[in-house]
């Protein structure tokens, strides 16, 4: 009985997006985190078995992959911020466009 009540409260909190003390995880963060986990697990499984390339090249490849995921996260975050500004009716603040 108590478990069902706790489950119902949890479902109600999810529906209203009012989890106690928790913020909603953005889609950009979820995607970047999924790629980060995928790269980490793939590297942990495949790199020790690969003897065709040098150790330095292996780690540079993994570091480059993490760099690409970081750039992806930054771009997705910027897109989300611009979308939120557009939805609120604000004018996007882009410093790269100079007024003449």
N, CA and C of each residue as an Amber inpcrd file, in Angstrom:
protein
   300
   0.8250000  -1.1910000   0.0000000   0.0000000   0.0000000   0.0000000
   0.8670000   1.2520000   0.0000000   1.8500000   1.2690000   0.8790000
   2.7160000   2.4370000   0.9730000   3.5510000   2.6040000  -0.2890000
   3.9850000   1.4800000  -0.8840000   4.7490000   1.5330000  -2.1270000
   3.9270000   2.1030000  -3.2720000   2.6560000   1.7100000  -3.3510000
   1.7670000   2.2410000  -4.3940000   1.5550000   3.7340000  -4.2080000
   1.4080000   4.1640000  -2.9660000   1.2030000   5.5850000  -2.6870000
   2.4420000   6.3900000  -3.0720000   3.6170000   5.8680000  -2.7530000
   4.8580000   6.5530000  -3.1260000   5.0140000   6.5960000  -4.6390000
   4.6290000   5.5120000  -5.3150000   4.7010000   5.4760000  -6.7750000
   3.7710000   6.4930000  -7.4070000   2.5640000   6.6230000  -6.8670000
   1.6130000   7.6060000  -7.3810000   2.1200000   9.0280000  -7.1610000
   2.7090000   9.2900000  -6.0110000   3.2650000  10.6210000  -5.7470000
   4.4120000  10.9180000  -6.7040000   5.2240000   9.9120000  -6.9840000
   6.3410000  10.0940000  -7.9070000   5.8280000  10.3860000  -9.3150000
   4.8210000   9.6450000  -9.7480000   4.2510000   9.8670000 -11.0780000
   3.6270000  11.2560000 -11.1540000   2.9460000  11.6590000 -10.1110000
   2.3450000  12.9980000 -10.0970000   3.4140000  14.0750000 -10.1490000
   4.5120000  13.8860000  -9.4500000   5.5990000  14.8570000  -9.4700000
   6.2360000  14.9290000 -10.8520000   6.3550000  13.7990000 -11.5320000
   6.9220000  13.7950000 -12.8780000   5.9950000  14.5390000 -13.8390000
   4.6960000  14.3090000 -13.7190000   3.7520000  14.9640000 -14.6170000
   3.7870000  16.4780000 -14.4620000   3.9740000  16.9580000 -13.2570000
   3.9910000  18.4010000 -13.0260000   5.4010000  18.9780000 -13.1280000
   6.3880000  18.1360000 -13.3860000   7.7880000  18.5510000 -13.4670000
   8.2400000  19.2700000 -12.1970000   7.7590000  18.8170000 -11.0670000
   8.1470000  19.3980000  -9.7920000   8.8100000  18.3460000  -8.9090000
   9.8760000  17.7580000  -9.3890000  10.5980000  16.8120000  -8.5450000
  11.2810000  17.5990000  -7.4380000  11.1910000  17.1090000  -6.2590000
  11.7130000  17.8320000  -5.1070000  13.2280000  17.9270000  -5.1960000
  13.7240000  19.1520000  -5.3020000  15.1550000  19.4020000  -5.3100000
  15.8710000  18.9760000  -6.5720000  15.1440000  18.6360000  -7.6310000
  15.7860000  18.1910000  -8.8580000  15.3740000  19.1050000 -10.0070000
  16.3330000  19.3860000 -10.8680000  16.0330000  20.1520000 -12.0710000
  15.8360000  19.1890000 -13.2300000  15.0980000  19.6460000 -14.2260000
  14.8820000  18.8400000 -15.4170000  16.1850000  18.7950000 -16.2120000
  16.5620000  17.6120000 -16.6460000  17.7840000  17.4630000 -17.4290000
  17.4700000  17.8220000 -18.8670000  18.2460000  18.7310000 -19.4270000
  18.0090000  19.1920000 -20.7880000  18.3460000  18.0980000 -21.7990000
  17.7070000  18.1980000 -22.9580000  17.9130000  17.2130000 -24.0090000
  19.3610000  17.2180000 -24.4770000  19.9740000  18.4110000 -24.5490000
  21.3660000  18.5000000 -24.9880000  22.2930000  17.7520000 -24.0290000
  21.9880000  17.8290000 -22.7510000  22.8100000  17.1340000 -21.7520000
  22.6160000  15.6270000 -21.8480000  21.3780000  15.2020000 -22.0890000
  21.1090000  13.7620000 -22.2190000  21.8550000  13.1680000 -23.4120000
  21.8210000  13.8780000 -24.5390000  22.4820000  13.3790000 -25.7460000
  23.9870000  13.3210000 -25.5430000  24.5590000  14.3950000 -24.9990000
  26.0040000  14.4300000 -24.7700000  26.4160000  13.3630000 -23.7580000
  25.6270000  13.1780000 -22.7210000  25.9370000  12.1650000 -21.7180000
  25.8770000  10.7590000 -22.3130000  24.9030000  10.5270000 -23.1900000
  24.7930000   9.2130000 -23.8430000  26.0260000   8.9430000 -24.7080000
  26.4620000   9.9420000 -25.4800000  27.6760000   9.7690000 -26.2800000
  28.9100000   9.5720000 -25.4000000  28.9820000  10.2980000 -24.2890000
  30.1190000  10.1690000 -23.3720000  30.2060000   8.7480000 -22.8150000
  29.0700000   8.2160000 -22.3940000  29.0440000   6.8500000 -21.8620000
  29.4010000   5.8500000 -22.9560000  28.8490000   6.0480000 -24.1560000
  29.1400000   5.1450000 -25.2710000  30.6330000   5.1430000 -25.6030000
  31.2370000   6.3220000 -25.6870000  32.6650000   6.4170000 -26.0080000
  33.4960000   5.7690000 -24.9130000  33.1260000   6.0340000 -23.6590000
  33.8850000   5.4700000 -22.5390000  33.8250000   3.9500000 -22.5270000
  32.6270000   3.4000000 -22.7060000  32.4940000   1.9360000 -22.6920000
  33.1890000   1.3010000 -23.8930000  33.0510000   1.9340000 -25.0480000
  33.7090000   1.4080000 -26.2420000  35.2190000   1.4460000 -26.0810000
  35.7310000   2.5490000 -25.5440000  37.1750000   2.6650000 -25.3430000
  37.6730000   1.6500000 -24.3240000  36.9260000   1.4700000 -23.2450000
  37.3330000   0.5180000 -22.2130000  37.3380000  -0.9140000 -22.7400000
  36.4380000  -1.2140000 -23.6620000  36.3520000  -2.5760000 -24.1830000
  37.3280000  -2.8170000 -25.3340000  37.4220000  -1.8730000 -26.2610000
  38.1800000  -2.1200000 -27.4900000  39.6520000  -1.6950000 -27.4340000
  39.9740000  -0.6420000 -26.7090000  41.3570000  -0.1560000 -26.7380000
  42.3830000  -1.1540000 -26.2090000  42.1190000  -1.8470000 -25.1250000
  43.1180000  -2.8190000 -24.6720000  43.3380000  -3.9670000 -25.6640000
  42.3470000  -4.2830000 -26.4680000  42.4430000  -5.3950000 -27.4110000
  43.1060000  -5.0060000 -28.7320000  43.1400000  -3.7080000 -29.0180000
  43.6670000  -3.2360000 -30.2970000  45.1870000  -3.1130000 -30.2130000
  45.8980000  -3.9180000 -30.9840000  47.3670000  -3.8700000 -30.9880000
  47.9040000  -3.2940000 -32.2920000  47.0130000  -2.8550000 -33.1780000
  47.4420000  -2.3510000 -34.4820000  47.9870000  -0.9260000 -34.4070000
  47.5470000  -0.1550000 -33.3990000  48.0230000   1.2230000 -33.2970000
  48.7220000   1.4320000 -31.9640000  49.5130000   2.4890000 -31.9040000
  50.2820000   2.7840000 -30.6870000  49.3600000   3.3010000 -29.5870000
  49.8600000   3.2240000 -28.3620000  49.0840000   3.6660000 -27.2030000
  48.7550000   5.1400000 -27.2450000  49.7110000   5.9460000 -27.6910000
  49.4710000   7.3850000 -27.7700000  48.3510000   7.6960000 -28.7450000
  48.3400000   7.0190000 -29.8650000  47.2990000   7.2440000 -30.8690000
  45.9220000   6.8520000 -30.3330000  45.8760000   5.8010000 -29.5210000
  44.6140000   5.3850000 -28.9230000  44.0490000   6.4900000 -28.0450000
  44.8900000   7.0310000 -27.1800000  44.4100000   8.0420000 -26.2340000
  44.1020000   9.3660000 -26.9210000  44.8210000   9.6920000 -27.9770000
  44.5080000  10.9070000 -28.7360000  43.1430000  10.7520000 -29.4050000
  42.8490000   9.5600000 -29.9000000  41.5490000   9.3030000 -30.5230000
  40.4190000   9.4470000 -29.5100000  40.6030000   8.9060000 -28.3210000
  39.5790000   9.0150000 -27.2790000  39.4140000  10.4760000 -26.8520000
  40.5140000  11.1820000 -26.6710000  40.4450000  12.5920000 -26.2810000
  39.7550000  13.4200000 -27.3700000  40.0550000  13.1250000 -28.6260000
  39.3850000  13.8110000 -29.7300000  37.8880000  13.5410000 -29.7430000
  37.5080000  12.3160000 -29.4260000  36.0820000  11.9670000 -29.3580000
  35.3880000  12.7410000 -28.2510000  36.0460000  12.8450000 -27.0930000
  35.4710000  13.6330000 -26.0050000  35.3620000  15.1050000 -26.3980000
  36.3360000  15.6030000 -27.1330000  36.2930000  16.9880000 -27.6030000
  35.1170000  17.2260000 -28.5430000  34.8710000  16.2830000 -29.4290000
  33.7350000  16.3930000 -30.3510000  32.4210000  16.3840000 -29.5840000
  32.3050000  15.5320000 -28.5650000  31.0880000  15.4880000 -27.7550000
  30.9050000  16.8050000 -27.0050000  31.9820000  17.3900000 -26.5140000
  31.9010000  18.6800000 -25.8420000  31.3970000  19.7600000 -26.7950000
  31.9230000  19.7830000 -28.0110000  31.4650000  20.7520000 -29.0060000
  29.9930000  20.5260000 -29.3530000  29.5920000  19.2780000 -29.4870000
  28.1940000  18.9560000 -29.7480000  27.2990000  19.4850000 -28.6340000
  27.7080000  19.2890000 -27.3860000  26.9390000  19.7650000 -26.2480000
  26.8180000  21.2850000 -26.2640000  27.9170000  21.9740000 -26.5610000
  27.8800000  23.4380000 -26.6120000  26.9330000  23.9400000 -27.7000000
  26.9830000  23.3240000 -28.8660000  26.1130000  23.7390000 -29.9740000
  24.6460000  23.4680000 -29.6330000  24.3510000  22.3040000 -29.0710000
  22.9750000  21.9820000 -28.7140000  22.4440000  22.9040000 -27.6220000
  23.3020000  23.2500000 -26.6580000  22.8900000  24.1830000 -25.6020000
  22.5540000  25.5470000 -26.1830000  23.3830000  26.0150000 -27.1160000
  23.1480000  27.3150000 -27.7450000  21.8260000  27.2980000 -28.5130000
  21.5540000  26.2030000 -29.2340000  20.2880000  26.0790000 -29.9560000
  19.1080000  26.1030000 -28.9920000  19.2240000  25.4240000 -27.8500000
  18.1490000  25.4210000 -26.8630000  17.9230000  26.8140000 -26.3000000
  19.0020000  27.5350000 -26.0110000  18.8700000  28.8840000 -25.4720000
  18.2120000  29.8120000 -26.4810000  18.5860000  29.7200000 -27.7550000
  17.9660000  30.5500000 -28.7800000  16.4850000  30.2110000 -28.9440000
  16.1460000  28.9300000 -28.8820000  14.7510000  28.5180000 -28.9890000
  13.9440000  29.0600000 -27.8170000  14.5070000  28.9880000 -26.5930000
  13.8050000  29.4950000 -25.4140000  13.5960000  31.0020000 -25.5150000
  14.5950000  31.7230000 -25.9990000  14.4480000  33.1670000 -26.1680000
  13.3600000  33.4740000 -27.1990000  13.3180000  32.7100000 -28.2720000
  12.3200000  32.9070000 -29.3120000  10.9230000  32.6250000 -28.7670000
  10.7930000  31.5860000 -27.9340000   9.4930000  31.2490000 -27.3540000
   9.0100000  32.3190000 -26.3790000   9.9340000  32.9480000 -25.6630000
   9.5610000  34.0080000 -24.7290000   9.3110000  35.3320000 -25.4350000
   9.6230000  35.3820000 -26.7130000   9.4060000  36.6070000 -27.4610000
  10.5540000  37.5940000 -27.3760000  11.6570000  37.1550000 -26.7990000
  12.8200000  38.0220000 -26.6950000  13.6120000  37.9920000 -27.9910000
  14.3680000  39.0240000 -28.1690000  15.2450000  39.0690000 -29.3310000
  16.5420000  38.3400000 -28.9750000  16.9790000  37.4000000 -29.8040000
  18.2290000  36.6740000 -29.5030000  19.4190000  37.6350000 -29.4330000
  20.2500000  37.4210000 -28.4400000  21.4400000  38.2520000 -28.2970000
  22.5970000  37.5580000 -28.9760000  22.9630000  38.0670000 -30.1460000
  24.0740000  37.5020000 -30.9070000  25.1170000  38.5860000 -31.0750000
  26.2580000  38.4010000 -30.4480000  27.2990000  39.4320000 -30.4890000
  28.0990000  39.3920000 -31.7710000  27.9110000  38.3660000 -32.5850000
  28.6930000  38.2700000 -33.8130000  28.1380000  39.1670000 -34.9140000
  26.8800000  39.6000000 -34.7860000  26.2770000  40.4830000 -35.7790000
  26.4300000  41.9160000 -35.3010000  27.1080000  42.7190000 -36.0890000
  27.3430000  44.1120000 -35.7140000  26.3190000  44.9990000 -36.4000000
  25.8050000  45.9390000 -35.6400000  24.8450000  46.8820000 -36.2150000
  25.6160000  47.9630000 -36.9550000  25.0330000  48.4120000 -38.0660000
  25.6950000  49.4620000 -38.8410000  24.9740000  50.7650000 -38.7010000
